Amino acid sequence: MDETPDPVDIDMDFASYHSSVTAKANTLHYERTYVVRKVELPADRATEFRKLESGILADERGTAVLKKQ
């Protein structure tokens, strides 16, 4: 394994998202946890929701770089 995405840790009062990537014994392990604490938010909190959403989307686009041995 040459490169793995950085872990993500976003924790807000209405939701949290955590992810990590590890390599063990020639196996790549992705772990992601998304917890929703509040289903509805007032419109004035849309900016906070977009921050969470963009963090998740950026994490999903992350890539691991494998190197041939």
mmCIF file of the N, C-alpha and C atoms, coordinates in Angstrom:
data_MODEL
# 
_entry.id   MODEL 
# 
loop_
_atom_site.group_PDB 
_atom_site.id 
_atom_site.type_symbol 
_atom_site.label_atom_id 
_atom_site.label_alt_id 
_atom_site.label_comp_id 
_atom_site.label_asym_id 
_atom_site.label_entity_id 
_atom_site.label_seq_id 
_atom_site.pdbx_PDB_ins_code 
_atom_site.Cartn_x 
_atom_site.Cartn_y 
_atom_site.Cartn_z 
_atom_site.occupancy 
_atom_site.B_iso_or_equiv 
_atom_site.pdbx_formal_charge 
_atom_site.auth_seq_id 
_atom_site.auth_comp_id 
_atom_site.auth_asym_id 
_atom_site.auth_atom_id 
_atom_site.pdbx_PDB_model_num 
ATOM 1   N N  . MET A 1 1  ? 0.848   -1.165 0.000  1.00 0.00 ? 1  MET A N  1 
ATOM 2   C CA . MET A 1 1  ? 0.000   0.000  0.000  1.00 0.00 ? 1  MET A CA 1 
ATOM 3   C C  . MET A 1 1  ? 0.890   1.223  0.000  1.00 0.00 ? 1  MET A C  1 
ATOM 4   N N  . ASP A 1 2  ? 0.669   2.088  -0.948 1.00 0.00 ? 2  ASP A N  1 
ATOM 5   C CA . ASP A 1 2  ? 1.493   3.279  -1.041 1.00 0.00 ? 2  ASP A CA 1 
ATOM 6   C C  . ASP A 1 2  ? 0.806   4.480  -0.391 1.00 0.00 ? 2  ASP A C  1 
ATOM 7   N N  . GLU A 1 3  ? -0.501  4.610  -0.596 1.00 0.00 ? 3  GLU A N  1 
ATOM 8   C CA . GLU A 1 3  ? -1.249  5.743  -0.076 1.00 0.00 ? 3  GLU A CA 1 
ATOM 9   C C  . GLU A 1 3  ? -2.670  5.324  0.240  1.00 0.00 ? 3  GLU A C  1 
ATOM 10  N N  . THR A 1 4  ? -3.198  5.815  1.353  1.00 0.00 ? 4  THR A N  1 
ATOM 11  C CA . THR A 1 4  ? -4.609  5.607  1.679  1.00 0.00 ? 4  THR A CA 1 
ATOM 12  C C  . THR A 1 4  ? -5.232  6.961  1.994  1.00 0.00 ? 4  THR A C  1 
ATOM 13  N N  . PRO A 1 5  ? -6.545  7.077  1.821  1.00 0.00 ? 5  PRO A N  1 
ATOM 14  C CA . PRO A 1 5  ? -7.207  8.346  2.149  1.00 0.00 ? 5  PRO A CA 1 
ATOM 15  C C  . PRO A 1 5  ? -7.069  8.655  3.641  1.00 0.00 ? 5  PRO A C  1 
ATOM 16  N N  . ASP A 1 6  ? -7.039  9.943  3.955  1.00 0.00 ? 6  ASP A N  1 
ATOM 17  C CA . ASP A 1 6  ? -6.998  10.358 5.347  1.00 0.00 ? 6  ASP A CA 1 
ATOM 18  C C  . ASP A 1 6  ? -8.314  10.003 6.033  1.00 0.00 ? 6  ASP A C  1 
ATOM 19  N N  . PRO A 1 7  ? -8.267  9.711  7.331  1.00 0.00 ? 7  PRO A N  1 
ATOM 20  C CA . PRO A 1 7  ? -9.511  9.455  8.054  1.00 0.00 ? 7  PRO A CA 1 
ATOM 21  C C  . PRO A 1 7  ? -10.359 10.736 8.101  1.00 0.00 ? 7  PRO A C  1 
ATOM 22  N N  . VAL A 1 8  ? -11.659 10.557 8.173  1.00 0.00 ? 8  VAL A N  1 
ATOM 23  C CA . VAL A 1 8  ? -12.594 11.680 8.254  1.00 0.00 ? 8  VAL A CA 1 
ATOM 24  C C  . VAL A 1 8  ? -13.355 11.556 9.564  1.00 0.00 ? 8  VAL A C  1 
ATOM 25  N N  . ASP A 1 9  ? -13.499 12.686 10.258 1.00 0.00 ? 9  ASP A N  1 
ATOM 26  C CA . ASP A 1 9  ? -14.198 12.706 11.535 1.00 0.00 ? 9  ASP A CA 1 
ATOM 27  C C  . ASP A 1 9  ? -15.016 13.990 11.606 1.00 0.00 ? 9  ASP A C  1 
ATOM 28  N N  . ILE A 1 10 ? -16.306 13.883 11.289 1.00 0.00 ? 10 ILE A N  1 
ATOM 29  C CA . ILE A 1 10 ? -17.208 15.030 11.322 1.00 0.00 ? 10 ILE A CA 1 
ATOM 30  C C  . ILE A 1 10 ? -18.271 14.722 12.375 1.00 0.00 ? 10 ILE A C  1 
ATOM 31  N N  . ASP A 1 11 ? -18.392 15.595 13.361 1.00 0.00 ? 11 ASP A N  1 
ATOM 32  C CA . ASP A 1 11 ? -19.370 15.361 14.426 1.00 0.00 ? 11 ASP A CA 1 
ATOM 33  C C  . ASP A 1 11 ? -20.154 16.640 14.671 1.00 0.00 ? 11 ASP A C  1 
ATOM 34  N N  . MET A 1 12 ? -21.440 16.586 14.384 1.00 0.00 ? 12 MET A N  1 
ATOM 35  C CA . MET A 1 12 ? -22.334 17.727 14.594 1.00 0.00 ? 12 MET A CA 1 
ATOM 36  C C  . MET A 1 12 ? -23.470 17.249 15.486 1.00 0.00 ? 12 MET A C  1 
ATOM 37  N N  . ASP A 1 13 ? -24.222 18.158 16.039 1.00 0.00 ? 13 ASP A N  1 
ATOM 38  C CA . ASP A 1 13 ? -25.278 17.737 16.951 1.00 0.00 ? 13 ASP A CA 1 
ATOM 39  C C  . ASP A 1 13 ? -26.376 16.926 16.260 1.00 0.00 ? 13 ASP A C  1 
ATOM 40  N N  . PHE A 1 14 ? -26.568 17.131 14.957 1.00 0.00 ? 14 PHE A N  1 
ATOM 41  C CA . PHE A 1 14 ? -27.632 16.426 14.241 1.00 0.00 ? 14 PHE A CA 1 
ATOM 42  C C  . PHE A 1 14 ? -27.170 15.152 13.534 1.00 0.00 ? 14 PHE A C  1 
ATOM 43  N N  . ALA A 1 15 ? -25.859 14.988 13.334 1.00 0.00 ? 15 ALA A N  1 
ATOM 44  C CA . ALA A 1 15 ? -25.340 13.795 12.658 1.00 0.00 ? 15 ALA A CA 1 
ATOM 45  C C  . ALA A 1 15 ? -23.828 13.715 12.831 1.00 0.00 ? 15 ALA A C  1 
ATOM 46  N N  . SER A 1 16 ? -23.298 12.513 12.590 1.00 0.00 ? 16 SER A N  1 
ATOM 47  C CA . SER A 1 16 ? -21.844 12.350 12.597 1.00 0.00 ? 16 SER A CA 1 
ATOM 48  C C  . SER A 1 16 ? -21.453 11.375 11.497 1.00 0.00 ? 16 SER A C  1 
ATOM 49  N N  . TYR A 1 17 ? -20.227 11.551 11.022 1.00 0.00 ? 17 TYR A N  1 
ATOM 50  C CA . TYR A 1 17 ? -19.688 10.685 9.973  1.00 0.00 ? 17 TYR A CA 1 
ATOM 51  C C  . TYR A 1 17 ? -18.221 10.442 10.294 1.00 0.00 ? 17 TYR A C  1 
ATOM 52  N N  . HIS A 1 18 ? -17.839 9.194  10.285 1.00 0.00 ? 18 HIS A N  1 
ATOM 53  C CA . HIS A 1 18 ? -16.456 8.817  10.564 1.00 0.00 ? 18 HIS A CA 1 
ATOM 54  C C  . HIS A 1 18 ? -16.036 7.762  9.546  1.00 0.00 ? 18 HIS A C  1 
ATOM 55  N N  . SER A 1 19 ? -14.814 7.865  9.071  1.00 0.00 ? 19 SER A N  1 
ATOM 56  C CA . SER A 1 19 ? -14.306 6.845  8.152  1.00 0.00 ? 19 SER A CA 1 
ATOM 57  C C  . SER A 1 19 ? -12.818 6.645  8.377  1.00 0.00 ? 19 SER A C  1 
ATOM 58  N N  . SER A 1 20 ? -12.373 5.452  8.030  1.00 0.00 ? 20 SER A N  1 
ATOM 59  C CA . SER A 1 20 ? -10.939 5.157  8.092  1.00 0.00 ? 20 SER A CA 1 
ATOM 60  C C  . SER A 1 20 ? -10.637 4.058  7.080  1.00 0.00 ? 20 SER A C  1 
ATOM 61  N N  . VAL A 1 21 ? -9.388  4.031  6.651  1.00 0.00 ? 21 VAL A N  1 
ATOM 62  C CA . VAL A 1 21 ? -8.925  3.015  5.708  1.00 0.00 ? 21 VAL A CA 1 
ATOM 63  C C  . VAL A 1 21 ? -7.636  2.437  6.274  1.00 0.00 ? 21 VAL A C  1 
ATOM 64  N N  . THR A 1 22 ? -7.576  1.121  6.350  1.00 0.00 ? 22 THR A N  1 
ATOM 65  C CA . THR A 1 22 ? -6.364  0.453  6.810  1.00 0.00 ? 22 THR A CA 1 
ATOM 66  C C  . THR A 1 22 ? -6.031  -0.692 5.871  1.00 0.00 ? 22 THR A C  1 
ATOM 67  N N  . ALA A 1 23 ? -4.767  -1.035 5.837  1.00 0.00 ? 23 ALA A N  1 
ATOM 68  C CA . ALA A 1 23 ? -4.308  -2.168 5.031  1.00 0.00 ? 23 ALA A CA 1 
ATOM 69  C C  . ALA A 1 23 ? -3.700  -3.187 5.977  1.00 0.00 ? 23 ALA A C  1 
ATOM 70  N N  . LYS A 1 24 ? -4.228  -4.420 5.914  1.00 0.00 ? 24 LYS A N  1 
ATOM 71  C CA . LYS A 1 24 ? -3.714  -5.505 6.748  1.00 0.00 ? 24 LYS A CA 1 
ATOM 72  C C  . LYS A 1 24 ? -3.637  -6.774 5.911  1.00 0.00 ? 24 LYS A C  1 
ATOM 73  N N  . ALA A 1 25 ? -2.506  -7.389 5.937  1.00 0.00 ? 25 ALA A N  1 
ATOM 74  C CA . ALA A 1 25 ? -2.322  -8.683 5.260  1.00 0.00 ? 25 ALA A CA 1 
ATOM 75  C C  . ALA A 1 25 ? -2.845  -8.663 3.821  1.00 0.00 ? 25 ALA A C  1 
ATOM 76  N N  . ASN A 1 26 ? -2.380  -7.704 3.044  1.00 0.00 ? 26 ASN A N  1 
ATOM 77  C CA . ASN A 1 26 ? -2.766  -7.588 1.626  1.00 0.00 ? 26 ASN A CA 1 
ATOM 78  C C  . ASN A 1 26 ? -4.261  -7.379 1.409  1.00 0.00 ? 26 ASN A C  1 
ATOM 79  N N  . THR A 1 27 ? -4.943  -6.843 2.422  1.00 0.00 ? 27 THR A N  1 
ATOM 80  C CA . THR A 1 27 ? -6.373  -6.557 2.313  1.00 0.00 ? 27 THR A CA 1 
ATOM 81  C C  . THR A 1 27 ? -6.622  -5.116 2.722  1.00 0.00 ? 27 THR A C  1 
ATOM 82  N N  . LEU A 1 28 ? -7.432  -4.435 1.954  1.00 0.00 ? 28 LEU A N  1 
ATOM 83  C CA . LEU A 1 28 ? -7.778  -3.058 2.235  1.00 0.00 ? 28 LEU A CA 1 
ATOM 84  C C  . LEU A 1 28 ? -9.111  -3.039 2.977  1.00 0.00 ? 28 LEU A C  1 
ATOM 85  N N  . HIS A 1 29 ? -9.154  -2.379 4.128  1.00 0.00 ? 29 HIS A N  1 
ATOM 86  C CA . HIS A 1 29 ? -10.368 -2.317 4.952  1.00 0.00 ? 29 HIS A CA 1 
ATOM 87  C C  . HIS A 1 29 ? -10.874 -0.878 5.009  1.00 0.00 ? 29 HIS A C  1 
ATOM 88  N N  . TYR A 1 30 ? -12.085 -0.660 4.503  1.00 0.00 ? 30 TYR A N  1 
ATOM 89  C CA . TYR A 1 30 ? -12.749 0.631  4.608  1.00 0.00 ? 30 TYR A CA 1 
ATOM 90  C C  . TYR A 1 30 ? -13.782 0.517  5.720  1.00 0.00 ? 30 TYR A C  1 
ATOM 91  N N  . GLU A 1 31 ? -13.793 1.476  6.635  1.00 0.00 ? 31 GLU A N  1 
ATOM 92  C CA . GLU A 1 31 ? -14.808 1.492  7.678  1.00 0.00 ? 31 GLU A CA 1 
ATOM 93  C C  . GLU A 1 31 ? -15.459 2.867  7.681  1.00 0.00 ? 31 GLU A C  1 
ATOM 94  N N  . ARG A 1 32 ? -16.772 2.881  7.548  1.00 0.00 ? 32 ARG A N  1 
ATOM 95  C CA . ARG A 1 32 ? -17.519 4.139  7.537  1.00 0.00 ? 32 ARG A CA 1 
ATOM 96  C C  . ARG A 1 32 ? -18.724 4.012  8.460  1.00 0.00 ? 32 ARG A C  1 
ATOM 97  N N  . THR A 1 33 ? -18.951 5.069  9.230  1.00 0.00 ? 33 THR A N  1 
ATOM 98  C CA . THR A 1 33 ? -20.098 5.106  10.134 1.00 0.00 ? 33 THR A CA 1 
ATOM 99  C C  . THR A 1 33 ? -20.811 6.439  9.947  1.00 0.00 ? 33 THR A C  1 
ATOM 100 N N  . TYR A 1 34 ? -22.106 6.370  9.698  1.00 0.00 ? 34 TYR A N  1 
ATOM 101 C CA . TYR A 1 34 ? -22.931 7.566  9.529  1.00 0.00 ? 34 TYR A CA 1 
ATOM 102 C C  . TYR A 1 34 ? -24.086 7.454  10.508 1.00 0.00 ? 34 TYR A C  1 
ATOM 103 N N  . VAL A 1 35 ? -24.184 8.391  11.440 1.00 0.00 ? 35 VAL A N  1 
ATOM 104 C CA . VAL A 1 35 ? -25.234 8.362  12.458 1.00 0.00 ? 35 VAL A CA 1 
ATOM 105 C C  . VAL A 1 35 ? -26.076 9.626  12.321 1.00 0.00 ? 35 VAL A C  1 
ATOM 106 N N  . VAL A 1 36 ? -27.381 9.450  12.174 1.00 0.00 ? 36 VAL A N  1 
ATOM 107 C CA . VAL A 1 36 ? -28.310 10.583 12.094 1.00 0.00 ? 36 VAL A CA 1 
ATOM 108 C C  . VAL A 1 36 ? -28.990 10.721 13.450 1.00 0.00 ? 36 VAL A C  1 
ATOM 109 N N  . ARG A 1 37 ? -28.843 11.888 14.071 1.00 0.00 ? 37 ARG A N  1 
ATOM 110 C CA . ARG A 1 37 ? -29.436 12.130 15.381 1.00 0.00 ? 37 ARG A CA 1 
ATOM 111 C C  . ARG A 1 37 ? -30.738 12.925 15.284 1.00 0.00 ? 37 ARG A C  1 
ATOM 112 N N  . LYS A 1 38 ? -30.835 13.771 14.261 1.00 0.00 ? 38 LYS A N  1 
ATOM 113 C CA . LYS A 1 38 ? -32.047 14.567 14.022 1.00 0.00 ? 38 LYS A CA 1 
ATOM 114 C C  . LYS A 1 38 ? -32.418 14.413 12.556 1.00 0.00 ? 38 LYS A C  1 
ATOM 115 N N  . VAL A 1 39 ? -33.655 14.032 12.310 1.00 0.00 ? 39 VAL A N  1 
ATOM 116 C CA . VAL A 1 39 ? -34.096 13.806 10.936 1.00 0.00 ? 39 VAL A CA 1 
ATOM 117 C C  . VAL A 1 39 ? -34.461 15.122 10.253 1.00 0.00 ? 39 VAL A C  1 
ATOM 118 N N  . GLU A 1 40 ? -34.977 16.070 11.003 1.00 0.00 ? 40 GLU A N  1 
ATOM 119 C CA . GLU A 1 40 ? -35.371 17.353 10.436 1.00 0.00 ? 40 GLU A CA 1 
ATOM 120 C C  . GLU A 1 40 ? -34.525 18.469 11.037 1.00 0.00 ? 40 GLU A C  1 
ATOM 121 N N  . LEU A 1 41 ? -34.145 19.414 10.182 1.00 0.00 ? 41 LEU A N  1 
ATOM 122 C CA . LEU A 1 41 ? -33.395 20.592 10.605 1.00 0.00 ? 41 LEU A CA 1 
ATOM 123 C C  . LEU A 1 41 ? -34.101 21.835 10.086 1.00 0.00 ? 41 LEU A C  1 
ATOM 124 N N  . PRO A 1 42 ? -34.031 22.936 10.848 1.00 0.00 ? 42 PRO A N  1 
ATOM 125 C CA . PRO A 1 42 ? -34.595 24.179 10.323 1.00 0.00 ? 42 PRO A CA 1 
ATOM 126 C C  . PRO A 1 42 ? -33.779 24.675 9.125  1.00 0.00 ? 42 PRO A C  1 
ATOM 127 N N  . ALA A 1 43 ? -34.414 25.440 8.268  1.00 0.00 ? 43 ALA A N  1 
ATOM 128 C CA . ALA A 1 43 ? -33.770 25.920 7.048  1.00 0.00 ? 43 ALA A CA 1 
ATOM 129 C C  . ALA A 1 43 ? -32.518 26.737 7.331  1.00 0.00 ? 43 ALA A C  1 
ATOM 130 N N  . ASP A 1 44 ? -32.458 27.410 8.463  1.00 0.00 ? 44 ASP A N  1 
ATOM 131 C CA . ASP A 1 44 ? -31.286 28.241 8.749  1.00 0.00 ? 44 ASP A CA 1 
ATOM 132 C C  . ASP A 1 44 ? -30.040 27.417 9.089  1.00 0.00 ? 44 ASP A C  1 
ATOM 133 N N  . ARG A 1 45 ? -30.173 26.097 9.148  1.00 0.00 ? 45 ARG A N  1 
ATOM 134 C CA . ARG A 1 45 ? -29.022 25.223 9.405  1.00 0.00 ? 45 ARG A CA 1 
ATOM 135 C C  . ARG A 1 45 ? -28.553 24.502 8.137  1.00 0.00 ? 45 ARG A C  1 
ATOM 136 N N  . ALA A 1 46 ? -29.038 24.960 6.990  1.00 0.00 ? 46 ALA A N  1 
ATOM 137 C CA . ALA A 1 46 ? -28.685 24.330 5.711  1.00 0.00 ? 46 ALA A CA 1 
ATOM 138 C C  . ALA A 1 46 ? -27.174 24.370 5.462  1.00 0.00 ? 46 ALA A C  1 
ATOM 139 N N  . THR A 1 47 ? -26.509 25.436 5.872  1.00 0.00 ? 47 THR A N  1 
ATOM 140 C CA . THR A 1 47 ? -25.062 25.546 5.672  1.00 0.00 ? 47 THR A CA 1 
ATOM 141 C C  . THR A 1 47 ? -24.325 24.446 6.423  1.00 0.00 ? 47 THR A C  1 
ATOM 142 N N  . GLU A 1 48 ? -24.754 24.159 7.643  1.00 0.00 ? 48 GLU A N  1 
ATOM 143 C CA . GLU A 1 48 ? -24.127 23.090 8.426  1.00 0.00 ? 48 GLU A CA 1 
ATOM 144 C C  . GLU A 1 48 ? -24.353 21.735 7.764  1.00 0.00 ? 48 GLU A C  1 
ATOM 145 N N  . PHE A 1 49 ? -25.573 21.514 7.253  1.00 0.00 ? 49 PHE A N  1 
ATOM 146 C CA . PHE A 1 49 ? -25.868 20.254 6.576  1.00 0.00 ? 49 PHE A CA 1 
ATOM 147 C C  . PHE A 1 49 ? -25.000 20.101 5.330  1.00 0.00 ? 49 PHE A C  1 
ATOM 148 N N  . ARG A 1 50 ? -24.834 21.186 4.573  1.00 0.00 ? 50 ARG A N  1 
ATOM 149 C CA . ARG A 1 50 ? -24.003 21.128 3.363  1.00 0.00 ? 50 ARG A CA 1 
ATOM 150 C C  . ARG A 1 50 ? -22.556 20.823 3.705  1.00 0.00 ? 50 ARG A C  1 
ATOM 151 N N  . LYS A 1 51 ? -22.077 21.312 4.837  1.00 0.00 ? 51 LYS A N  1 
ATOM 152 C CA . LYS A 1 51 ? -20.712 21.016 5.264  1.00 0.00 ? 51 LYS A CA 1 
ATOM 153 C C  . LYS A 1 51 ? -20.557 19.510 5.524  1.00 0.00 ? 51 LYS A C  1 
ATOM 154 N N  . LEU A 1 52 ? -21.520 18.931 6.206  1.00 0.00 ? 52 LEU A N  1 
ATOM 155 C CA . LEU A 1 52 ? -21.494 17.482 6.447  1.00 0.00 ? 52 LEU A CA 1 
ATOM 156 C C  . LEU A 1 52 ? -21.554 16.723 5.125  1.00 0.00 ? 52 LEU A C  1 
ATOM 157 N N  . GLU A 1 53 ? -22.488 17.120 4.273  1.00 0.00 ? 53 GLU A N  1 
ATOM 158 C CA . GLU A 1 53 ? -22.664 16.460 2.981  1.00 0.00 ? 53 GLU A CA 1 
ATOM 159 C C  . GLU A 1 53 ? -21.398 16.544 2.124  1.00 0.00 ? 53 GLU A C  1 
ATOM 160 N N  . SER A 1 54 ? -20.753 17.698 2.076  1.00 0.00 ? 54 SER A N  1 
ATOM 161 C CA . SER A 1 54 ? -19.556 17.835 1.245  1.00 0.00 ? 54 SER A CA 1 
ATOM 162 C C  . SER A 1 54 ? -18.392 17.024 1.826  1.00 0.00 ? 54 SER A C  1 
ATOM 163 N N  . GLY A 1 55 ? -18.310 16.909 3.150  1.00 0.00 ? 55 GLY A N  1 
ATOM 164 C CA . GLY A 1 55 ? -17.282 16.069 3.761  1.00 0.00 ? 55 GLY A CA 1 
ATOM 165 C C  . GLY A 1 55 ? -17.460 14.604 3.406  1.00 0.00 ? 55 GLY A C  1 
ATOM 166 N N  . ILE A 1 56 ? -18.700 14.145 3.407  1.00 0.00 ? 56 ILE A N  1 
ATOM 167 C CA . ILE A 1 56 ? -18.993 12.753 3.043  1.00 0.00 ? 56 ILE A CA 1 
ATOM 168 C C  . ILE A 1 56 ? -18.683 12.514 1.569  1.00 0.00 ? 56 ILE A C  1 
ATOM 169 N N  . LEU A 1 57 ? -19.113 13.420 0.707  1.00 0.00 ? 57 LEU A N  1 
ATOM 170 C CA . LEU A 1 57 ? -18.863 13.258 -0.730 1.00 0.00 ? 57 LEU A CA 1 
ATOM 171 C C  . LEU A 1 57 ? -17.369 13.266 -1.047 1.00 0.00 ? 57 LEU A C  1 
ATOM 172 N N  . ALA A 1 58 ? -16.621 14.136 -0.397 1.00 0.00 ? 58 ALA A N  1 
ATOM 173 C CA . ALA A 1 58 ? -15.172 14.176 -0.622 1.00 0.00 ? 58 ALA A CA 1 
ATOM 174 C C  . ALA A 1 58 ? -14.528 12.870 -0.171 1.00 0.00 ? 58 ALA A C  1 
ATOM 175 N N  . ASP A 1 59 ? -15.003 12.328 0.939  1.00 0.00 ? 59 ASP A N  1 
ATOM 176 C CA . ASP A 1 59 ? -14.461 11.056 1.428  1.00 0.00 ? 59 ASP A CA 1 
ATOM 177 C C  . ASP A 1 59 ? -14.766 9.917  0.458  1.00 0.00 ? 59 ASP A C  1 
ATOM 178 N N  . GLU A 1 60 ? -15.958 9.913  -0.103 1.00 0.00 ? 60 GLU A N  1 
ATOM 179 C CA . GLU A 1 60 ? -16.329 8.861  -1.046 1.00 0.00 ? 60 GLU A CA 1 
ATOM 180 C C  . GLU A 1 60 ? -15.494 8.912  -2.322 1.00 0.00 ? 60 GLU A C  1 
ATOM 181 N N  . ARG A 1 61 ? -14.959 10.077 -2.657 1.00 0.00 ? 61 ARG A N  1 
ATOM 182 C CA . ARG A 1 61 ? -14.119 10.216 -3.848 1.00 0.00 ? 61 ARG A CA 1 
ATOM 183 C C  . ARG A 1 61 ? -12.651 9.883  -3.562 1.00 0.00 ? 61 ARG A C  1 
ATOM 184 N N  . GLY A 1 62 ? -12.321 9.659  -2.300 1.00 0.00 ? 62 GLY A N  1 
ATOM 185 C CA . GLY A 1 62 ? -10.929 9.349  -1.948 1.00 0.00 ? 62 GLY A CA 1 
ATOM 186 C C  . GLY A 1 62 ? -10.476 8.030  -2.566 1.00 0.00 ? 62 GLY A C  1 
ATOM 187 N N  . THR A 1 63 ? -9.203  7.934  -2.877 1.00 0.00 ? 63 THR A N  1 
ATOM 188 C CA . THR A 1 63 ? -8.685  6.720  -3.488 1.00 0.00 ? 63 THR A CA 1 
ATOM 189 C C  . THR A 1 63 ? -7.449  6.209  -2.737 1.00 0.00 ? 63 THR A C  1 
ATOM 190 N N  . ALA A 1 64 ? -7.247  4.924  -2.832 1.00 0.00 ? 64 ALA A N  1 
ATOM 191 C CA . ALA A 1 64 ? -6.050  4.294  -2.287 1.00 0.00 ? 64 ALA A CA 1 
ATOM 192 C C  . ALA A 1 64 ? -5.119  4.003  -3.454 1.00 0.00 ? 64 ALA A C  1 
ATOM 193 N N  . VAL A 1 65 ? -3.840  4.178  -3.227 1.00 0.00 ? 65 VAL A N  1 
ATOM 194 C CA . VAL A 1 65 ? -2.840  3.897  -4.263 1.00 0.00 ? 65 VAL A CA 1 
ATOM 195 C C  . VAL A 1 65 ? -2.108  2.617  -3.890 1.00 0.00 ? 65 VAL A C  1 
ATOM 196 N N  . LEU A 1 66 ? -2.209  1.628  -4.746 1.00 0.00 ? 66 LEU A N  1 
ATOM 197 C CA . LEU A 1 66 ? -1.563  0.359  -4.528 1.00 0.00 ? 66 LEU A CA 1 
ATOM 198 C C  . LEU A 1 66 ? -0.261  0.325  -5.311 1.00 0.00 ? 66 LEU A C  1 
ATOM 199 N N  . LYS A 1 67 ? 0.748   -0.275 -4.755 1.00 0.00 ? 67 LYS A N  1 
ATOM 200 C CA . LYS A 1 67 ? 1.991   -0.399 -5.528 1.00 0.00 ? 67 LYS A CA 1 
ATOM 201 C C  . LYS A 1 67 ? 2.312   -1.873 -5.721 1.00 0.00 ? 67 LYS A C  1 
ATOM 202 N N  . LYS A 1 68 ? 2.765   -2.165 -6.902 1.00 0.00 ? 68 LYS A N  1 
ATOM 203 C CA . LYS A 1 68 ? 3.103   -3.539 -7.258 1.00 0.00 ? 68 LYS A CA 1 
ATOM 204 C C  . LYS A 1 68 ? 4.412   -3.928 -6.607 1.00 0.00 ? 68 LYS A C  1 
ATOM 205 N N  . GLN A 1 69 ? 4.434   -5.116 -6.046 1.00 0.00 ? 69 GLN A N  1 
ATOM 206 C CA . GLN A 1 69 ? 5.651   -5.589 -5.374 1.00 0.00 ? 69 GLN A CA 1 
ATOM 207 C C  . GLN A 1 69 ? 6.308   -6.684 -6.170 1.00 0.00 ? 69 GLN A C  1 
# 
